[in-house]
Structures are given as structure tokens and as C-alpha cells.
């Protein structure tokens, strides 16, 4: 059984939590989200905050207790403060633009590449067109879209060109010339 799930999830001011059976709805300044609990789990609002309890004696409900506690905590955090992922484009001529509900990426392909921005997300590109900021209330949706953008051109290990998360370290490999020089005898 999860130890964190024994604690109450604090509900900040300005956030409403509605529980109707297994359905839980959370509404706040950044939006609204909904989730469904597994059979055997019970959610209650107490003075400390939102509690998730194992209602049945099923082992399944005890195993999923920590998962649903974390999902509900992320929902409350998302509607109150939101989530953000930043990506950077590394490479000559690599740039991005937001046009309507599309993210247009120019990352060295001969054909145009774009991604449809999911509803509920905001995508901003800095003035140099090399840094992408993805924000939204749903942590899963923000992370999934950021991984889809990164998958368009993953950073390659020789020159480091590609799309990477801001602050991500890409280990560079030695090329063929460096390996050949290291393998050659030093005395000749």
C-alpha cells in the first residue's frame, strides 16, 4: 500500500473538487479536469484536503491507491498552477512557428513538418524561433505533446543537432576520424 496515499491532498483556494460516485471533477483558474476512480476506491473531502481510501478488500484497489492519489494530486496542481515543458532546437536553420492550431517545425527535412496542437495546450515560440514552451493543465497531455515534438528530430549523438528538452544533456560520440586516429600506432 502506498505511503503517500495515506496523506491528504491539499486543495488550494480557488479550486473546486466535485465527487459523484467514482467520477471526480476538478475546476480551477487554469481549467477543469475529470477522472474516474477504479472500483473499490473511495474519495472523500475532509478538512485537511482530498483523501483517497481503499474501500474494498480487493488487492487491486490497494495496489492502485498510490496511482490514483498521484493522478488526483496532478489534476489539482494542474488546474491551480499548470504544467510546463520547454524544448530547444539545436542546428543550423532549425526553427519553429505557431500558426493557428499548428506547430510548424523546420528541422532539416525537405518536406514541411507540422503537428496539430491538442486542445487545452498553449504553445509559445520565443522571438529567435528556437525555444518552444508547452503549457497546460493536464500533465499527461503536456508531456505527451512534448515527446511528440521531440520525436520529430531526436538529438543525434555526433553533432548534437535536433530537438531536445531544455537542460537535457546529449552525450556526444567520437566520429570515424577520431576512432581511426586513436587506433593508429603512436610511433609511426
N, C-alpha and C positions, 0 to 999 in steps of 0.2 A: 504494500500500500504506500502511496506517495506521502512523503513528509510535508511537502509544501502544501498539499491539498488540505491539510489539517488547519491551515491558516485561512483567515477570511481575506477576500479580495477587496481592497479599499475602493469605494466608489466616490470619485471626486464630485465637487459641486458642479451642477450643470449637466450631469449625466443621469439619464433615466434608465432604469432596468425594469423590464416587464417580464414576468414569468407566467406562462399559461401551460400547465402540464409539463411536457418535455421541451416546449418551444421557449426560447429566451430571446428577447429583443433588447438591444442596447441603442440608445439615442443620445447624441451629444452635439457639441458645436461643429465637429468635423464631419458629421454624417450619422448614418444609422446602419447597424449590422444585426443579423439574426443568426441563430444557431439552434441546433437540435441536440438534446442530450440522448445518450444511449438508455435503453431500458434498464431499470434498476438504479439509476442515478437520480438524485433529488437536489434541486437548487432552492435555497432559501435566502431571503434578505433579512439580515439581523442588524443590530446597532453597529457592529464592527464593520460590516460590509456584506458582500455576497459570499455565501458558503455553498460548497458542492459536497454532498454527502452520498455515501453508498447506501441506498435504500433497501436493496435486496441482499440476499445471502449468496448471490451468484459470484463466482470468482471473476467473471468477465467484468462486472461492474466495479470491482475493486481494482482490477488491472487498468481500467480506463479512467479511473478517478483523476490521476495526475494529468492525463492528456486533456480532459475537458476543463480542468481547472486552469491550465495554461492557455487553452483556446479562449476561455471567457476573460482571463486577465488581458490577453492581447486585444480582444474586442473592446474592453473598457479603455485600455490605453490608446487604442486607435481612434476612437470617437472623441477622446478628450484632447490628445496632443498629436496624434497621427504618426506615421512611419515614413522614413525617407531612405532612399538608396541613391548613391552618386556613382556615376561611371565616367571614365575619361577615355578619349580617343587618342591613341598614340600612333603616329605615322604621318608621312608627308602627304598632304592633300586630304586627310581624313577629316570629315566634318559632319555635323548633324543639323537638321532643321525640323521645326514642328510646323506642320501645315494642316490646320483644322484638327481632325482627329487622327492624323497620321504622323509618325516619326520617320522622316526621310534620312537615311544613312548613306553617306558616300564614303565607302571604306575600301576602295581599290578594285571594285568589280566593274565589269564593262556594262552591266545592266543596272537599272535603278533598283534599289532595295529600300523597302519601307515596311513598317509594322503599324497595324491599327492599334491605337491606344485604347485599352479597355475602359469601359465606363466606370467612373469612380476614382480614376487616377488623374493626376496632373503631372505633365511632363514639361520641364523647362530646360532650355539650352542657353548657356552663357553667351556673352557677346563675341567670344572668339570661336564659337561653334565647336568646341572640343570637350566640354563638360556637360553631361546630361544629369539632371536631377529628377528623380521619380518620387512623388509623394502621394499618399493616400491613407485611408483609414483602415483598410484591410491588409494586414501584414503579409498574408499569403499571396495576395494579388500583387502587391508591390514587389515582393521577392521573385515571383514567377515572371513578371514582365521584365524585371532587371536581368534575369538569367536568359530570357529570350533575346534581349538586345545584345548581351554579351556573346551569345551563341552565334550571332551573325558573323562575327570575326574574332575568334578567340585569340589571345596574345600568343604569338609564336615564339619559340624558345631561342632563336638565333639572333634576331634583331630586336625583339620585344614589341613589334608592331601589332596592333589590334585594339579591341575594346576590353578594358579591364575596370574592376571596381576601384574607386578612389582609395589609394593607400595599399592596393594589392601589390605584392612583390612577385615578379616573374623571374625565375632563375634562368639565366642565360647559359646556353651550351657553347662549347668551342666548336667552330666550324671545321671543315675538312683541312684547310690550310694550317690551322693551329694544331690539329692532331698529327698531320704529316711532319711538321717541324719538331714536335715533341718526340716522334718515333725515330727521327734521323739520328745517327751517331754523332756525338759532340766533337770528336777529334778530327773529322774529315771536312 
